[in-house]
Amino acid sequence: MSTLNESHVQRMFDKLDEDGDGLVSLDELKGLLDKIGACTRLDELQSLVGKTSLNFMDFLFFYEAMAKKNNEEKRSKEDNIDDNFEDDLVEAFKVFDLNGDGFISCEELQKVLSRLGLWDEKEGSDCKNMIHMYDTNLDGVLDFEEFKNMMLVSNSEGISL
């Protein structure tokens, strides 16, 4: 989870606040956590947060605590990553980042998968959903850190890169 500035966190808060009441309910927060793969039960989340809903300041505190925990875990994982693997990830990222802007868009992902013969329109695979699974900052594209996290998950599950 890359650390976002406060205005980005505010945008995320506003998107989560589906009913516009200035509060993010635990259900709304759980929906976000489920989307980013941090699945938790509602009762666990309430125990962790200690409230049934969060105002922006509560949400900002929660986000910062989660980002800090995630960054500590990421640093621990990164310490164990082989330098060659990191170099391979950079090269793989460049293959997908066709326009060199530092992000992988849905269109870029689809073009590369098509070139590799891994895109089958008949199956209805959706690049937006593929990107959304690892798009932790919800900007609709993958940056290198999100790409790396995706590859680390794939690698830890025994999926060949």
NUGU-733676 format. One line per field, with one value per residue: residue in three letters; x, y, z of N, C-alpha, C in turn. Coordinates in nm, 3 decimals, decimal comma. Last residue first. Example, Ala and Ser with C-alpha at 12.3 -4.5 7.8 and 13.67 -1.06 7.14 Angstrom:
BEGIN
code	[Ser_Ala];
nxx	[1,285_1,319];
nyy	[-0,225_-0,569];
nzz	[0,708_0,780];
caxx	[1,367_1,230];
cayy	[-0,106_-0,450];
cazz	[0,714_0,780];
cxx	[1,290_1,320];
cyy	[0,003_-0,330];
czz	[0,787_0,780];
This chain:
BEGIN
code	[Leu_Ser_Ile_Gly_Glu_Ser_Asn_Ser_Val_Leu_Met_Met_Asn_Lys_Phe_Glu_Glu_Phe_Asp_Leu_Val_Gly_Asp_Leu_Asn_Thr_Asp_Tyr_Met_His_Ile_Met_Asn_Lys_Cys_Asp_Ser_Gly_Glu_Lys_Glu_Asp_Trp_Leu_Gly_Leu_Arg_Ser_Leu_Val_Lys_Gln_Leu_Glu_Glu_Cys_Ser_Ile_Phe_Gly_Asp_Gly_Asn_Leu_Asp_Phe_Val_Lys_Phe_Ala_Glu_Val_Leu_Asp_Asp_Glu_Phe_Asn_Asp_Asp_Ile_Asn_Asp_Glu_Lys_Ser_Arg_Lys_Glu_Glu_Asn_Asn_Lys_Lys_Ala_Met_Ala_Glu_Tyr_Phe_Phe_Leu_Phe_Asp_Met_Phe_Asn_Leu_Ser_Thr_Lys_Gly_Val_Leu_Ser_Gln_Leu_Glu_Asp_Leu_Arg_Thr_Cys_Ala_Gly_Ile_Lys_Asp_Leu_Leu_Gly_Lys_Leu_Glu_Asp_Leu_Ser_Val_Leu_Gly_Asp_Gly_Asp_Glu_Asp_Leu_Lys_Asp_Phe_Met_Arg_Gln_Val_His_Ser_Glu_Asn_Leu_Thr_Ser_Met];
nxx	[0,595_0,374_0,251_0,279_0,205_0,415_0,373_0,140_0,239_0,436_0,282_0,144_0,358_0,439_0,217_0,235_0,483_0,433_0,074_-0,205_-0,514_-0,715_-0,667_-0,665_-0,448_-0,434_-0,508_-0,556_-0,809_-0,811_-0,695_-0,905_-1,112_-1,007_-0,993_-1,183_-1,269_-1,432_-1,374_-1,332_-1,091_-0,818_-0,482_-0,240_-0,064_0,090_-0,073_-0,268_-0,121_-0,071_-0,334_-0,423_-0,245_-0,313_-0,579_-0,545_-0,203_0,053_0,290_0,499_0,486_0,546_0,359_0,356_0,417_0,489_0,767_0,820_0,769_0,985_1,194_1,125_1,143_1,415_1,510_1,401_1,545_1,800_1,780_1,524_1,366_1,375_1,316_1,053_0,925_0,977_0,846_0,585_0,540_0,558_0,347_0,129_0,144_0,103_-0,150_-0,302_-0,264_-0,376_-0,646_-0,718_-0,686_-0,883_-1,111_-1,117_-1,154_-1,407_-1,568_-1,692_-1,898_-1,892_-1,576_-1,344_-1,170_-1,161_-1,430_-1,514_-1,367_-1,482_-1,744_-1,696_-1,386_-1,188_-0,950_-0,787_-0,822_-0,945_-1,213_-1,227_-1,193_-1,432_-1,622_-1,557_-1,649_-1,925_-1,964_-1,897_-1,938_-1,815_-1,986_-2,119_-2,332_-2,338_-2,359_-2,091_-1,806_-1,612_-1,555_-1,456_-1,222_-1,080_-1,045_-0,890_-0,662_-0,582_-0,528_-0,313_-0,136_-0,066_0,171_0,087_0,086];
nyy	[-1,677_-1,923_-1,933_-1,971_-1,774_-1,604_-1,499_-1,349_-1,170_-1,048_-0,931_-0,742_-0,589_-0,483_-0,327_-0,144_-0,027_0,087_0,122_0,061_0,253_0,353_0,442_0,306_0,219_-0,051_-0,254_-0,520_-0,542_-0,368_-0,518_-0,697_-0,523_-0,422_-0,645_-0,922_-1,187_-1,322_-1,531_-1,403_-1,276_-1,364_-1,328_-1,438_-1,378_-1,162_-0,970_-0,964_-0,860_-0,605_-0,500_-0,510_-0,327_-0,091_-0,059_-0,024_0,078_0,112_0,382_0,522_0,588_0,429_0,309_0,042_-0,136_-0,402_-0,386_-0,271_-0,489_-0,651_-0,496_-0,504_-0,780_-0,821_-0,681_-0,848_-1,079_-0,995_-0,959_-1,135_-1,035_-0,986_-0,724_-0,725_-0,815_-0,593_-0,396_-0,494_-0,460_-0,181_-0,115_-0,212_-0,037_0,208_0,168_0,143_0,401_0,557_0,468_0,553_0,831_0,870_0,794_0,995_1,213_1,154_0,908_0,577_0,354_0,210_0,143_-0,001_-0,119_-0,388_-0,453_-0,416_-0,620_-0,844_-0,820_-0,854_-1,010_-0,928_-0,912_-0,754_-0,716_-0,493_-0,557_-0,572_-0,300_-0,196_-0,329_-0,228_0,033_-0,016_-0,135_0,074_0,385_0,696_1,006_1,186_1,089_0,970_0,704_0,630_0,690_0,620_0,865_1,005_0,855_0,913_1,188_1,179_1,061_1,270_1,463_1,350_1,109_0,762_0,511_0,197_-0,117];
nzz	[-1,322_-1,198_-0,879_-0,612_-0,450_-0,465_-0,722_-0,682_-0,492_-0,648_-0,848_-0,695_-0,604_-0,853_-0,914_-0,706_-0,771_-1,028_-1,065_-1,264_-1,255_-1,095_-0,843_-0,594_-0,460_-0,529_-0,753_-0,779_-0,893_-1,110_-1,314_-1,363_-1,428_-1,667_-1,833_-1,828_-2,043_-2,220_-2,379_-2,618_-2,596_-2,442_-2,419_-2,462_-2,663_-2,636_-2,745_-2,541_-2,330_-2,440_-2,460_-2,192_-2,072_-2,204_-2,117_-1,843_-1,780_-1,567_-1,546_-1,650_-1,914_-2,138_-2,295_-2,195_-1,956_-1,997_-1,998_-1,751_-1,584_-1,652_-1,546_-1,274_-1,229_-1,264_-1,041_-0,841_-0,893_-0,829_-0,551_-0,378_-0,086_0,181_0,207_0,129_0,360_0,524_0,380_0,407_0,679_0,685_0,516_0,668_0,888_0,754_0,647_0,882_0,988_0,784_0,794_1,056_1,022_0,824_0,968_1,160_0,987_0,866_1,079_1,066_1,263_1,492_1,657_1,680_1,499_1,588_1,617_1,356_1,233_1,349_1,250_0,973_0,882_0,598_0,341_0,170_-0,100_-0,184_-0,143_0,137_0,196_0,086_0,248_0,499_0,465_0,446_0,699_0,867_0,691_0,700_0,684_0,539_0,399_0,145_0,090_0,041_0,103_-0,079_-0,198_0,025_0,074_-0,159_-0,120_0,113_0,013_-0,149_0,045_0,190_-0,015_0,052_0,034_-0,109_0,000];
caxx	[0,599_0,495_0,218_0,335_0,104_0,399_0,490_0,141_0,126_0,475_0,377_0,070_0,277_0,530_0,257_0,116_0,465_0,529_0,209_-0,108_-0,394_-0,752_-0,657_-0,790_-0,481_-0,458_-0,500_-0,428_-0,773_-0,878_-0,620_-0,771_-1,123_-1,037_-0,869_-1,194_-1,182_-1,483_-1,394_-1,448_-1,212_-0,922_-0,608_-0,305_-0,162_0,143_0,052_-0,303_-0,175_0,040_-0,247_-0,491_-0,250_-0,179_-0,551_-0,624_-0,347_-0,004_0,165_0,513_0,444_0,655_0,387_0,387_0,403_0,347_0,700_0,845_0,683_0,848_1,188_1,136_1,015_1,321_1,546_1,361_1,401_1,770_1,800_1,651_1,359_1,394_1,448_1,154_0,925_1,023_0,991_0,646_0,538_0,650_0,484_0,158_0,155_0,226_-0,037_-0,295_-0,223_-0,234_-0,565_-0,723_-0,607_-0,743_-1,073_-1,105_-1,033_-1,284_-1,566_-1,575_-1,870_-1,974_-1,691_-1,408_-1,199_-1,039_-1,340_-1,570_-1,343_-1,339_-1,721_-1,749_-1,526_-1,205_-1,082_-0,769_-0,771_-0,799_-1,165_-1,247_-1,092_-1,300_-1,624_-1,533_-1,506_-1,855_-1,996_-1,810_-1,984_-1,796_-1,934_-1,996_-2,360_-2,308_-2,484_-2,192_-1,923_-1,665_-1,608_-1,577_-1,328_-1,118_-1,119_-1,021_-0,738_-0,617_-0,634_-0,444_-0,147_-0,132_0,112_0,166_0,000];
cayy	[-1,543_-1,893_-1,904_-2,070_-1,877_-1,679_-1,581_-1,456_-1,257_-1,117_-1,037_-0,842_-0,662_-0,570_-0,436_-0,229_-0,095_-0,023_0,176_0,002_0,202_0,289_0,541_0,325_0,360_-0,016_-0,108_-0,482_-0,633_-0,328_-0,407_-0,747_-0,605_-0,331_-0,586_-0,778_-1,135_-1,201_-1,561_-1,491_-1,195_-1,431_-1,254_-1,470_-1,484_-1,287_-1,003_-1,007_-0,995_-0,697_-0,510_-0,589_-0,466_-0,147_-0,074_-0,137_0,102_0,015_0,318_0,473_0,691_0,474_0,449_0,069_0,010_-0,367_-0,453_-0,192_-0,371_-0,696_-0,524_-0,375_-0,712_-0,886_-0,636_-0,706_-1,081_-1,032_-0,843_-1,140_-1,046_-1,124_-0,767_-0,674_-0,898_-0,725_-0,387_-0,488_-0,595_-0,261_-0,079_-0,269_-0,182_0,184_0,192_0,031_0,283_0,573_0,451_0,411_0,760_0,906_0,718_0,855_1,206_1,161_1,035_0,664_0,434_0,156_0,228_0,044_0,023_-0,316_-0,466_-0,331_-0,482_-0,818_-0,812_-0,728_-1,018_-0,941_-0,958_-0,757_-0,845_-0,492_-0,531_-0,694_-0,397_-0,155_-0,343_-0,370_0,009_0,051_-0,210_-0,044_0,278_0,569_0,895_1,231_1,140_1,112_0,774_0,615_0,744_0,517_0,756_1,053_0,863_0,775_1,139_1,244_0,987_1,142_1,490_1,365_1,234_0,866_0,613_0,318_0,000];
cazz	[-1,380_-1,273_-1,018_-0,701_-0,473_-0,340_-0,697_-0,781_-0,458_-0,526_-0,884_-0,771_-0,507_-0,777_-1,004_-0,716_-0,642_-1,011_-1,062_-1,171_-1,322_-1,221_-0,951_-0,666_-0,443_-0,390_-0,756_-0,718_-0,785_-0,987_-1,255_-1,331_-1,307_-1,556_-1,781_-1,819_-1,938_-2,156_-2,236_-2,606_-2,584_-2,518_-2,412_-2,334_-2,687_-2,579_-2,813_-2,677_-2,318_-2,414_-2,578_-2,293_-2,027_-2,218_-2,260_-1,892_-1,796_-1,660_-1,505_-1,513_-1,819_-2,052_-2,324_-2,334_-1,959_-1,991_-2,109_-1,872_-1,577_-1,683_-1,690_-1,344_-1,216_-1,356_-1,176_-0,850_-0,905_-0,968_-0,638_-0,449_-0,232_0,138_0,255_0,036_0,239_0,565_0,400_0,274_0,622_0,767_0,477_0,538_0,908_0,832_0,556_0,789_1,066_0,817_0,673_1,019_1,122_0,797_0,848_1,202_1,071_0,787_1,009_1,080_1,144_1,384_1,623_1,803_1,486_1,554_1,732_1,461_1,195_1,369_1,395_1,023_0,922_0,741_0,387_0,315_-0,054_-0,190_-0,279_0,058_0,240_0,036_0,102_0,472_0,485_0,336_0,577_0,866_0,778_0,630_0,763_0,604_0,533_0,158_0,120_-0,064_0,171_0,009_-0,281_-0,042_0,175_-0,131_-0,238_0,117_0,114_-0,210_-0,052_0,254_0,059_-0,024_0,117_-0,113_0,000];
cxx	[0,637_0,487_0,344_0,300_0,153_0,294_0,475_0,255_0,125_0,364_0,421_0,161_0,197_0,452_0,345_0,145_0,345_0,507_0,304_0,023_-0,302_-0,636_-0,682_-0,784_-0,602_-0,491_-0,533_-0,409_-0,647_-0,838_-0,679_-0,689_-0,987_-1,048_-0,894_-1,068_-1,184_-1,397_-1,442_-1,478_-1,337_-1,052_-0,710_-0,438_-0,237_0,049_0,110_-0,179_-0,216_-0,010_-0,136_-0,403_-0,313_-0,177_-0,413_-0,590_-0,414_-0,154_0,124_0,389_0,454_0,617_0,492_0,423_0,443_0,322_0,552_0,776_0,697_0,752_1,048_1,125_1,015_1,184_1,451_1,392_1,348_1,619_1,768_1,661_1,499_1,392_1,480_1,294_1,036_1,029_1,050_0,799_0,607_0,657_0,587_0,301_0,195_0,250_0,095_-0,175_-0,208_-0,182_-0,416_-0,635_-0,601_-0,650_-0,926_-1,055_-1,010_-1,158_-1,432_-1,600_-1,754_-1,957_-1,771_-1,529_-1,261_-1,061_-1,212_-1,482_-1,397_-1,307_-1,575_-1,724_-1,568_-1,354_-1,083_-0,901_-0,744_-0,737_-1,013_-1,192_-1,104_-1,194_-1,492_-1,532_-1,471_-1,705_-1,924_-1,838_-1,885_-1,836_-1,917_-1,933_-2,236_-2,334_-2,463_-2,320_-2,039_-1,794_-1,672_-1,639_-1,460_-1,233_-1,167_-1,107_-0,879_-0,699_-0,677_-0,556_-0,292_-0,132_0,057_0,094_0,089];
cyy	[-1,548_-1,755_-1,860_-2,051_-1,982_-1,788_-1,664_-1,552_-1,375_-1,212_-1,116_-0,960_-0,772_-0,652_-0,536_-0,350_-0,188_-0,099_0,060_0,078_0,140_0,236_0,481_0,432_0,402_0,131_-0,053_-0,330_-0,588_-0,415_-0,371_-0,639_-0,659_-0,408_-0,493_-0,722_-0,983_-1,151_-1,439_-1,523_-1,281_-1,355_-1,322_-1,399_-1,526_-1,405_-1,135_-1,050_-1,050_-0,840_-0,612_-0,607_-0,554_-0,294_-0,137_-0,165_-0,026_0,038_0,216_0,405_0,646_0,579_0,509_0,214_0,061_-0,217_-0,412_-0,254_-0,287_-0,578_-0,568_-0,396_-0,576_-0,819_-0,694_-0,651_-0,939_-1,035_-0,875_-1,022_-1,043_-1,143_-0,908_-0,715_-0,856_-0,820_-0,522_-0,480_-0,599_-0,404_-0,156_-0,239_-0,251_0,035_0,164_0,045_0,161_0,453_0,457_0,384_0,610_0,833_0,744_0,769_1,063_1,147_1,045_0,797_0,528_0,234_0,160_0,133_0,079_-0,166_-0,386_-0,335_-0,387_-0,672_-0,786_-0,712_-0,884_-0,951_-0,976_-0,796_-0,853_-0,618_-0,536_-0,676_-0,528_-0,258_-0,306_-0,396_-0,136_0,026_-0,150_-0,130_0,162_0,460_0,773_1,126_1,189_1,171_0,922_0,692_0,748_0,561_0,648_0,945_0,903_0,772_0,997_1,198_1,046_1,057_1,362_1,390_1,251_0,996_0,724_0,425_0,122];
czz	[-1,524_-1,336_-1,090_-0,846_-0,572_-0,352_-0,570_-0,754_-0,552_-0,481_-0,761_-0,805_-0,576_-0,674_-0,929_-0,805_-0,644_-0,881_-1,032_-1,180_-1,217_-1,303_-1,089_-0,775_-0,527_-0,370_-0,617_-0,711_-0,711_-0,867_-1,119_-1,261_-1,265_-1,426_-1,664_-1,755_-1,942_-2,042_-2,159_-2,460_-2,569_-2,497_-2,501_-2,318_-2,562_-2,602_-2,766_-2,754_-2,455_-2,402_-2,557_-2,417_-2,134_-2,180_-2,282_-2,039_-1,845_-1,663_-1,611_-1,460_-1,673_-1,949_-2,230_-2,363_-2,098_-2,002_-2,113_-1,994_-1,704_-1,681_-1,732_-1,494_-1,287_-1,350_-1,280_-0,989_-0,920_-0,992_-0,784_-0,545_-0,292_-0,014_0,206_0,078_0,144_0,445_0,439_0,286_0,487_0,713_0,558_0,495_0,777_0,851_0,629_0,695_0,975_0,897_0,706_0,898_1,090_0,895_0,815_1,086_1,122_0,873_0,936_1,010_1,174_1,255_1,514_1,781_1,614_1,557_1,710_1,586_1,302_1,339_1,428_1,173_0,982_0,771_0,538_0,380_0,094_-0,131_-0,289_-0,082_0,163_0,072_0,040_0,321_0,455_0,344_0,456_0,744_0,771_0,728_0,672_0,692_0,607_0,295_0,148_-0,036_0,072_0,078_-0,195_-0,130_0,110_-0,030_-0,216_-0,001_0,124_-0,113_-0,124_0,154_0,105_0,056_0,029_-0,033_0,000];
